[in-house]
Amino acid sequence: MNRQFTILSDPGARVIRTYGLVHPGAGMEGSDIALDTTLLVDTDGYERWRRVSETLPDLPTAEEILTRIRATAAHASEEKAR
């Protein structure tokens, strides 16, 4: 798969607040931090998949993420063909 993916850095917590993914007061010195979350957002900015993990072992595997990306890309291709 020859694709480019954007990885988000959100030091001001603006994006995590927009998506409702803030864990209030759980950071160092009581600061807000993000919930461990994997989001798949399409090229139009729509959220297509979300996985909020409860613990580190609950994080999705690379294979699970790639499967979701492939399924989303296939669905988008089908929609364009219609």
DSSP file (Angstrom, degrees, kcal/mol; ACC not computed):
  #  RESIDUE AA STRUCTURE BP1 BP2  ACC     N-H-->O    O-->H-N    N-H-->O    O-->H-N    TCO  KAPPA ALPHA  PHI   PSI    X-CA   Y-CA   Z-CA
    1    1 A M              0   0    0      0, 0.0     2,-0.9     0, 0.0     0, 0.0   0.000 360.0 360.0 360.0 118.8    0.0    0.0    0.0
    2    2 A N        +     0   0    0      2,-0.0     2,-0.3     0, 0.0     0, 0.0  -0.742 360.0 131.8-105.6  83.8    1.6    3.2   -1.1
    3    3 A R        -     0   0    0     -2,-0.9     2,-0.4     2,-0.0     0, 0.0  -0.900  49.7-132.6-132.2 157.9   -0.2    5.9    0.8
    4    4 A Q        -     0   0    0     -2,-0.3     2,-0.4     2,-0.0    -2,-0.0  -0.929  22.3-165.7-110.5 139.4    0.6    8.9    3.0
    5    5 A F        -     0   0    0     -2,-0.4     2,-0.5     2,-0.0    -2,-0.0  -0.967  15.8-131.9-126.3 141.2   -1.1    9.3    6.3
    6    6 A T        -     0   0    0     -2,-0.4     2,-0.5     2,-0.0    -2,-0.0  -0.789  15.4-156.7 -92.3 130.5   -1.2   12.4    8.5
    7    7 A I        -     0   0    0     -2,-0.5     2,-0.4     2,-0.0    -2,-0.0  -0.914  18.7-131.4-105.2 133.3   -0.4   11.9   12.2
    8    8 A L        -     0   0    0     -2,-0.5     2,-0.5     2,-0.0    -2,-0.0  -0.691  18.8-170.5 -93.3 133.3   -1.8   14.6   14.5
    9    9 A S        +     0   0    0     -2,-0.4     3,-0.1     3,-0.0    -2,-0.0  -0.991   9.0 177.1-113.8 128.8    0.0   16.5   17.1
   10   10 A D    >   +     0   0    0     -2,-0.5     3,-2.0     1,-0.1     6,-0.2  -0.480  14.0 158.7-133.2  61.4   -2.4   18.5   19.3
   11   11 A P  T 3  S+     0   0    0      0, 0.0    -1,-0.1     0, 0.0     0, 0.0   0.781  79.9  51.6 -61.4 -26.6   -0.4   20.3   22.1
   12   12 A G  T 3  S-     0   0    0     -3,-0.1    -2,-0.0     1,-0.0    -3,-0.0   0.469 104.7-130.7 -86.8  -1.5   -3.1   22.9   22.6
   13   13 A A    <>  +     0   0    0     -3,-2.0     4,-1.5     1,-0.1     5,-0.2   0.647  66.8 131.5  63.2  18.4   -5.8   20.1   23.0
   14   14 A R  H  > S+     0   0    0      2,-0.2     4,-1.9     1,-0.2     5,-0.1   0.923  71.3  43.9 -66.4 -44.3   -8.0   21.9   20.5
   15   15 A V  H  > S+     0   0    0      2,-0.2     4,-2.3     1,-0.2     5,-0.2   0.914 111.0  52.5 -70.7 -42.8   -8.7   18.8   18.4
   16   16 A I  H  4>S+     0   0    0      1,-0.2     5,-3.4     2,-0.2     4,-0.3   0.856 110.4  49.8 -64.3 -31.5   -9.3   16.4   21.3
   17   17 A R  H ><5S+     0   0    0     -4,-1.5     3,-1.0     3,-0.2    -1,-0.2   0.913 108.7  52.5 -69.2 -41.5  -11.8   18.8   22.8
   18   18 A T  H 3<5S+     0   0    0     -4,-1.9    -2,-0.2     1,-0.3    -1,-0.2   0.893 114.6  41.8 -59.6 -40.9  -13.6   19.0   19.4
   19   19 A Y  T 3<5S-     0   0    0     -4,-2.3    -1,-0.3    -5,-0.1    -2,-0.2   0.408 113.9-116.3 -89.4   2.2  -13.9   15.2   19.2
   20   20 A G  T < 5S+     0   0    0     -3,-1.0    -3,-0.2    -4,-0.3    -4,-0.1   0.876  74.4 130.4  68.9  38.2  -14.8   14.9   22.9
   21   21 A L      < +     0   0    0     -5,-3.4    14,-2.7    -6,-0.2     2,-0.4  -0.076  26.6 129.7-116.5  32.9  -11.7   12.9   23.8
   22   22 A V  E     -A   34   0A   0     -6,-0.3    12,-0.2    12,-0.2    10,-0.0  -0.731  43.6-159.0 -93.0 134.7  -10.5   14.8   26.8
   23   23 A H  E >   -A   33   0A   0     10,-3.8     3,-1.6    -2,-0.4    10,-1.5  -0.863  31.0-137.9-106.2  92.3   -9.6   13.0   30.0
   24   24 A P  T 3  S-     0   0    0      0, 0.0     8,-0.2     0, 0.0     7,-0.1  -0.229  72.9  -6.0 -60.7 132.4   -9.9   16.0   32.4
   25   25 A G  T 3  S+     0   0    0      5,-0.3     7,-0.2     1,-0.1     5,-0.2   0.559  96.2 115.5  68.9  10.0   -7.2   16.4   35.0
   26   26 A A    <   +     0   0    0     -3,-1.6     6,-0.2     4,-0.2    -1,-0.1   0.514  56.9  82.6 -91.6  -4.1   -5.5   13.1   34.3
   27   27 A G  S >  S-     0   0    0      4,-3.4     3,-1.7    -4,-0.2     6,-0.1  -0.173  97.7 -53.9 -89.4-174.4   -2.2   14.6   33.1
   28   28 A M  G >  S+     0   0    0      1,-0.3     3,-1.5     2,-0.2    -1,-0.2  -0.354 125.7   4.3 -61.4 136.9    0.8   15.8   35.0
   29   29 A E  G 3  S-     0   0    0      1,-0.3    -1,-0.3    -3,-0.1    -3,-0.1   0.787 134.8 -60.6  56.0  31.1    0.0   18.4   37.6
   30   30 A G  G <  S+     0   0    0     -3,-1.7    -5,-0.3     1,-0.2    -1,-0.3   0.630  92.9 151.1  78.0  14.6   -3.7   17.9   36.9
   31   31 A S    <   -     0   0    0     -3,-1.5    -4,-3.4    -6,-0.2     2,-0.2  -0.366  51.0-101.5 -75.4 160.0   -3.6   19.0   33.3
   32   32 A D        -     0   0    0     -7,-0.2     2,-0.3    -6,-0.2    -4,-0.1  -0.565  42.6-176.8 -78.5 143.9   -6.1   17.6   30.7
   33   33 A I  E     -A   23   0A   0    -10,-1.5   -10,-3.8    -2,-0.2     2,-0.2  -0.884  28.3 -94.2-134.4 168.6   -4.9   14.9   28.4
   34   34 A A  E     -A   22   0A   0     -2,-0.3   -12,-0.2   -12,-0.2     2,-0.2  -0.550  34.7-116.6 -81.8 146.6   -6.3   12.9   25.5
   35   35 A L        -     0   0    0    -14,-2.7     2,-0.8    -2,-0.2    19,-0.1  -0.555  46.5 -93.0 -69.5 147.5   -8.0    9.6   25.9
   36   36 A D  S    S+     0   0    0     17,-0.4    17,-3.2    -2,-0.2     2,-0.4  -0.544  70.1 161.7 -66.4 106.8   -6.0    6.8   24.0
   37   37 A T  E     -B   52   0B   0     -2,-0.8     2,-0.5    15,-0.2    15,-0.2  -0.979  37.9-157.0-137.7 141.5   -7.9    7.0   20.8
   38   38 A T  E     -B   51   0B   0     13,-2.2    13,-2.1    -2,-0.4     2,-0.4  -0.986  21.4-174.6-115.5 122.8   -7.4    5.9   17.2
   39   39 A L  E     -B   50   0B   0     -2,-0.5     2,-0.6    11,-0.2    11,-0.2  -0.935  17.3-155.6-117.8 140.0   -9.5    7.9   14.7
   40   40 A L  E     -B   49   0B   0      9,-2.7     8,-3.6    -2,-0.4     9,-1.3  -0.966  18.3-177.8-112.4 114.5   -9.8    7.4   10.9
   41   41 A V  E     -B   47   0B   0     -2,-0.6     6,-0.2     6,-0.3    -2,-0.0  -0.945  19.1-133.3-114.6 129.7  -10.8   10.6    9.2
   42   42 A D    >   -     0   0    0      4,-2.8     3,-2.1    -2,-0.5    31,-0.0  -0.145  34.0 -92.4 -77.6 177.6  -11.5   10.6    5.5
   43   43 A T  T 3  S+     0   0    0      1,-0.3    -1,-0.1     2,-0.1    -2,-0.0   0.664 126.4  56.8 -66.6 -16.0  -10.1   13.2    3.0
   44   44 A D  T 3  S-     0   0    0      2,-0.1    -1,-0.3     0, 0.0    -2,-0.0   0.402 121.8-105.5 -92.8   1.6  -13.3   15.2    3.4
   45   45 A G  S <  S+     0   0    0     -3,-2.1     2,-0.4     1,-0.3    -2,-0.1   0.567  73.7 140.0  88.9   9.3  -12.8   15.5    7.2
   46   46 A Y        -     0   0    0      1,-0.0    -4,-2.8     2,-0.0     2,-0.4  -0.714  56.2-120.2 -90.5 135.5  -15.5   13.0    8.2
   47   47 A E  E     +B   41   0B   0     -2,-0.4    -6,-0.3    -6,-0.2     3,-0.1  -0.593  34.8 172.2 -71.6 125.2  -14.8   10.6   11.0
   48   48 A R  E     +     0   0B   0     -8,-3.6     2,-0.3    -2,-0.4    -7,-0.2   0.629  64.0  10.7-109.2 -21.2  -15.1    7.0    9.6
   49   49 A W  E     -B   40   0B   0     -9,-1.3    -9,-2.7     2,-0.0     2,-0.4  -0.967  58.7-172.1-159.9 143.2  -14.0    4.9   12.6
   50   50 A R  E     -B   39   0B   0     -2,-0.3     2,-0.4   -11,-0.2   -11,-0.2  -1.000   4.4-177.6-139.8 135.9  -13.2    5.5   16.2
   51   51 A R  E     -B   38   0B   0    -13,-2.1   -13,-2.2    -2,-0.4     2,-0.6  -0.914   6.5-168.2-134.8 109.3  -11.6    3.3   18.8
   52   52 A V  E     -B   37   0B   0     -2,-0.4     2,-0.3   -15,-0.2   -15,-0.2  -0.874  19.0-146.3 -96.2 119.3  -11.3    4.7   22.4
   53   53 A S        -     0   0    0    -17,-3.2   -17,-0.4    -2,-0.6     6,-0.1  -0.680  15.0-160.1 -93.7 138.1   -9.0    2.3   24.3
   54   54 A E  S    S+     0   0    0     -2,-0.3     2,-0.3     1,-0.2    -1,-0.1   0.831  78.8   6.2 -80.4 -35.3   -9.5    1.7   28.0
   55   55 A T  S >  S-     0   0    0      1,-0.1     3,-1.0   -19,-0.1     4,-0.2  -0.895  82.8 -98.3-141.9 167.5   -6.0    0.4   28.6
   56   56 A L  G >  S+     0   0    0     -2,-0.3     3,-1.8     1,-0.3    -1,-0.1   0.901 122.4  54.9 -59.3 -41.6   -2.7    0.1   26.7
   57   57 A P  G 3  S+     0   0    0      0, 0.0    -1,-0.3     0, 0.0    -4,-0.0   0.729 100.9  62.9 -64.0 -16.6   -3.4   -3.6   25.9
   58   58 A D  G <  S+     0   0    0     -3,-1.0    -2,-0.2     2,-0.1     3,-0.1   0.481  75.3 118.0 -85.1  -3.7   -6.7   -2.5   24.4
   59   59 A L  S <  S-     0   0    0     -3,-1.8    -7,-0.1    -4,-0.2   -22,-0.0  -0.358  75.5-103.6 -62.9 142.7   -5.0   -0.4   21.7
   60   60 A P        -     0   0    0      0, 0.0    -1,-0.1     0, 0.0     2,-0.1  -0.362  35.9-115.9 -67.1 148.6   -5.9   -1.5   18.2
   61   61 A T     >  -     0   0    0      1,-0.1     4,-2.2    -3,-0.1     5,-0.2  -0.369  23.8-110.2 -77.4 162.4   -3.2   -3.5   16.4
   62   62 A A  H  > S+     0   0    0      1,-0.2     4,-2.7     2,-0.2     5,-0.2   0.894 121.2  53.8 -58.6 -39.4   -1.5   -2.2   13.2
   63   63 A E  H  > S+     0   0    0      1,-0.2     4,-2.4     2,-0.2    -1,-0.2   0.901 107.0  50.2 -64.1 -40.9   -3.4   -4.9   11.3
   64   64 A E  H  > S+     0   0    0      2,-0.2     4,-2.0     1,-0.2    -1,-0.2   0.915 112.2  47.6 -63.2 -42.1   -6.7   -3.9   12.7
   65   65 A I  H  X S+     0   0    0     -4,-2.2     4,-2.4     2,-0.2    -2,-0.2   0.929 112.1  49.1 -64.8 -45.0   -6.1   -0.2   11.7
   66   66 A L  H  X S+     0   0    0     -4,-2.7     4,-2.8     1,-0.2    -1,-0.2   0.878 108.7  54.0 -62.5 -37.5   -5.0   -1.2    8.2
   67   67 A T  H  X S+     0   0    0     -4,-2.4     4,-2.4     2,-0.2    -1,-0.2   0.916 110.0  47.1 -61.6 -43.2   -8.1   -3.4    7.8
   68   68 A R  H  X S+     0   0    0     -4,-2.0     4,-2.4     2,-0.2    -2,-0.2   0.895 111.9  50.4 -65.4 -40.4  -10.2   -0.4    8.7
   69   69 A I  H  X S+     0   0    0     -4,-2.4     4,-2.6     2,-0.2    -2,-0.2   0.940 112.0  47.2 -63.0 -46.4   -8.3    1.9    6.3
   70   70 A R  H  X S+     0   0    0     -4,-2.8     4,-2.6     1,-0.2    -2,-0.2   0.915 112.5  49.1 -61.9 -43.4   -8.7   -0.7    3.5
   71   71 A A  H  X S+     0   0    0     -4,-2.4     4,-2.2     1,-0.2    -1,-0.2   0.898 112.4  48.2 -64.3 -40.3  -12.4   -1.1    4.2
   72   72 A T  H  X S+     0   0    0     -4,-2.4     4,-2.3     2,-0.2    -2,-0.2   0.907 112.3  48.9 -66.7 -41.7  -13.0    2.6    4.2
   73   73 A A  H  X S+     0   0    0     -4,-2.6     4,-2.2     2,-0.2    -2,-0.2   0.900 111.5  49.7 -64.7 -40.7  -11.1    3.1    1.0
   74   74 A A  H  X S+     0   0    0     -4,-2.6     4,-2.1     2,-0.2    -2,-0.2   0.912 111.1  49.2 -64.0 -42.5  -13.0    0.3   -0.7
   75   75 A H  H  X S+     0   0    0     -4,-2.2     4,-2.3     1,-0.2    -2,-0.2   0.909 110.2  50.9 -63.6 -42.0  -16.3    1.8    0.4
   76   76 A A  H  X S+     0   0    0     -4,-2.3     4,-2.1     1,-0.2    -1,-0.2   0.894 109.4  51.1 -62.8 -40.0  -15.3    5.3   -0.8
   77   77 A S  H  X S+     0   0    0     -4,-2.2     4,-1.6     1,-0.2    -1,-0.2   0.896 109.9  49.8 -64.4 -40.3  -14.3    3.7   -4.2
   78   78 A E  H  X S+     0   0    0     -4,-2.1     4,-0.8     1,-0.2    -2,-0.2   0.899 109.6  51.4 -63.4 -41.5  -17.8    2.1   -4.4
   79   79 A E  H >< S+     0   0    0     -4,-2.3     3,-0.6     1,-0.2    -2,-0.2   0.891 109.3  49.7 -64.3 -40.0  -19.5    5.3   -3.6
   80   80 A K  H 3< S+     0   0    0     -4,-2.1    -1,-0.2     1,-0.2    -2,-0.2   0.838 105.3  58.4 -67.8 -31.9  -17.6    7.2   -6.4
   81   81 A A  H 3<        0   0    0     -4,-1.6    -1,-0.2     1,-0.3    -2,-0.2   0.707 360.0 360.0 -71.1 -19.3  -18.5    4.5   -8.9
   82   82 A R    <<        0   0    0     -4,-0.8    -1,-0.3    -3,-0.6    -2,-0.2   0.467 360.0 360.0 -79.4 360.0  -22.2    5.1   -8.3
